[in-house]
């Protein structure tokens, strides 16, 4: 039997969707690819063309903890519009990512559901395949607590716009990049496809090193996504600096996309490479 959640979504019945979720119906329901050619309620909602119901119904599913796959993340990242990604980050928590244990962990965060490890993996995979739109999604993800070092991948450094690359490097210790990554930066500098910030030629200043260490101790998710920085024994004027709010965000300088998102999704599925870093 098909979950009634699909019927409520089909007719944009937000009250019914809310009631069903409150009564314990899973926001993921069941995979109906064979019956309805729809993988999940979230996929059904994202495919809709009406923006208003999509925002409201999508918010209900996201808040209830609907699972995100690679295909779903494309809707949020393969675009110069950030509304959907902001909606996701309003209800979902990016946990601390441990690159050594390949696990995610996070304290309980009232009002938000923690993204599971497979969801974070798929998020990173799609993001690294959508570097064209990084000026749009990168600031939001870093401010939400994504560990910046996870994005220090060859493809990112090779393809990112100059402003985007500088923005990312401002969140890390640029002087300790691996030789292969430094080689990419040196080549781009020689080719004049990257205009680095002048201070990238020097080791980071002590204040920057200190805030990097604060992030290591507190965790990127706690530092960027909670008020923990306000409880540190430091002058309040330093709070913004510790959360990297002094760094100017990159501008999206590409022409608006003329192709429908559905075409970009098809292109992604046929050409993308899996770039799992967790």
N, C-alpha and C positions, 0 to 999 in steps of 0.2 A: 504494500500500500504506500502510495506517495505521500510524503509529509504534507499536511495542510498549509505549511509555511509557504510552499510553492504557489498555492492558489492565492493566498493573501498577497503575496508579492506580485503575482501576475496582474491583480486588479488594484494595486497601489493602496491596499488597505493597511495603513500604518497602525491603526488601533488594534486590528486583529493580529498583526505581526507582533506588536508589543505584548499583547495578552498571551499569545502562544509561547513566546520566549519566557515570559514570566511564569507560565505554568510548567516549564521544564522542557519544552521542545528544543532540540539541539539546533543551534544556528547553522550547523553544517548539514543537517538533515541527512539525506542519502544521495549518493551519486546517481543522477538520473540521465546519464549520457545515452544509455541505450533506449530509454523511453521518451525523454523530452529533448535530447541533445543538449542537456544542461548539466554541468558537473556538480554545481552546488548553488544554494540560494544566493551566496555572495556573487558568484559568477553571473547569475541571472540578473541581479541588480546592477552590476557594473556594465552589463551589455545594453541596458536600457538607454534610450536616447533622450528621455525627458529628465532634465537636470534636477528639478525640484524633488520629485519622488526619489530619485537616485540618492540625493543627499540625505533625505530624511530616513528612508528605508535602509540605506547603507549604514547610516549612523547607528541604527538599532542593531543591525547584525554585527557591526564592528564592536560596539559596546558590549555585546553579549559574548564576544570572544570567537567570532567566526574565523576559521583558519584561512591563512593566505598562502597561495601557491605562486609559482613563478608567473603564470599567466595573469593572476590577479594583480601582482605587483607592477606589471607592465602598465596597467591603467593609471597607476599613481606616479610612475617614473618616466615613462616614454612620452612626456608632454611638457610644455612650458607652463601649464596650469598647475598650481600647487594646492588647489582646494581639497582634493581628495587626500593627498598626503597629510595635509594639516588635520583633516578629519580623523585619519587613522591615528596620528600621534596624539590627538586629543583623548582618545579612548584606549590606546595601546601603549605599553611601556617597553622600550628597548632595554633589555637586561645587560648586565656587565658581561662582556665576551672575553673568555679566557682562551687565547690562541694556543696555549700549551696543552691544556686538558681538553680543548675543543668542546667546551661546555659553556652554557649561559647560566648565570645566577642573578637573582635580584631579590631585594627585600620586598615585602608586601607594600604595594602602593595603592592606597585607597582611591577608588574610582577608575582604576585602569587595570586592564588585563595584560599580563606579561606575554610578549611574543615568545613562542617556543623556538628552540634551536633550529628546527627545519625551516621555520618561517624566516628567521634571521639569515640563514644560509641562502634561501631563495631571494630575499631582499638584496643581499650583497651580490648575488649572481646577476640579477637584473640590473642593479645599479652600475656594475662594472661593464655591462653591455649597453648602457645608455649614457655614456660619458658626454654625448652631445648635449644632454639636458642637465648636466651636473651643476651648472650655475643655479638651477632652480631647486634641485633636491638636496644638494650637498649641505648648504647652511642649515636647512631644517633638520636633517639627520644628525649632524654634529651637535646642534643645540639640544637635540633630544637625547643625547648620550651615546651615540654610536662611537665606538673606539676608532679614532682616525687612522691608526696604523693599519687597520684592516683594508683600507683603500689605497695603501702604498703598494700598488701592484703595477707591473710593467705596462699593461694596457692603459691603465689610468694615466700614468706619467707620459706615455707616448701620445695619447689622444686628447688630453684635457686642454682647454683653452688656457692662455697665459694667466688670466685673472683667477681662474678656477684652481690651477696648479699652485699659484702663490698662496691662495686662501688655504688650501689643504696643508701646505708645508708650514704655514704659520701655527698649525695645531700640533706640530711634532718637533723633534730635535732634528733639524735638517742636516746637521753636521755628522750625524751617525747613520745616514742611509747606507744600505749595502752597496758594494762596488757596482753590481749590475744596474741598480737604480741611478747611482751617480753617473754612470756612463750614459744612460738615457738623457739625463738632464744636461750633461756636457754636450751631447750631440745636438740637442734641441737649441741650446744656447748658440752653438756654432752655426746652425742652420737659420738662426734668427726666428724660430717659431715659438720661442719662449723668452719673455723679458723678465728676468728674476728681480725680486726686490734687492736693493743694494746690500742689505745686511745679510743676505744669504751667503755672501762671500766670507763671512766671519762666523765664529762659533756663537751660539745664542748668548744673549746677555744673562746675567745672574737672575734677574727677575723672571725671565721666561723659563729658565731651568727650574726655578722654584715652583712656578705654577704647574709645570709638567709633573713635578714630584708630588704636588698636592693632588693632582688627578690620579696618579698611581696609587696613592694612599687611600683616597676616598672612593675611587672608581669613577669612570667617566659618566656612568648613568646617574649616580648620586650627585656628583658635582654639577652637572649640567641640568638635571631634571628635578632637583629638590632645593629646599632652602637651607641645606646643610652649610653652605658657604657663609650664610649670615650668622651662624653660630661659632664660626672660627674666631680665635683671639687675634684678629687683625683689624685694622681700621676699615670702617664700612666703605670708604672710598676705593678700597682694593677689590671689593666683591666683583665688580664688573670685569676687572682685569683677570681675576682668577678664573672667571667663566669665559674668557676669550672674547668678551663683548667689544673689545677695542679694535677688533679686526674688521675691516670693511668687507662687506659681502660682494661677491663677484656679480657682474651684470650679464644677463642673457642677451647676447648680441646677434644671435642667428635670426634669420627670417622666420616668420610664423610658419608652422607646418601646414602645408596644403593638403597632404594626404590624410584620409580618415584614420582614426586611431585603429580601427579594425585592420586596415592594411598594414600598419606598423606592427601590430601583433602578429599577423601572418608572416611578415618579413622576419621578425624576431625568432619565431618558431622554426623557420626554415634556414636561418643563417647563423644564429647565435652559438657561442661556445660556452660550455659550462665553466664557470670561473669560481669554484667553491674554495673559499679561504678559511672556513671554519670546519 
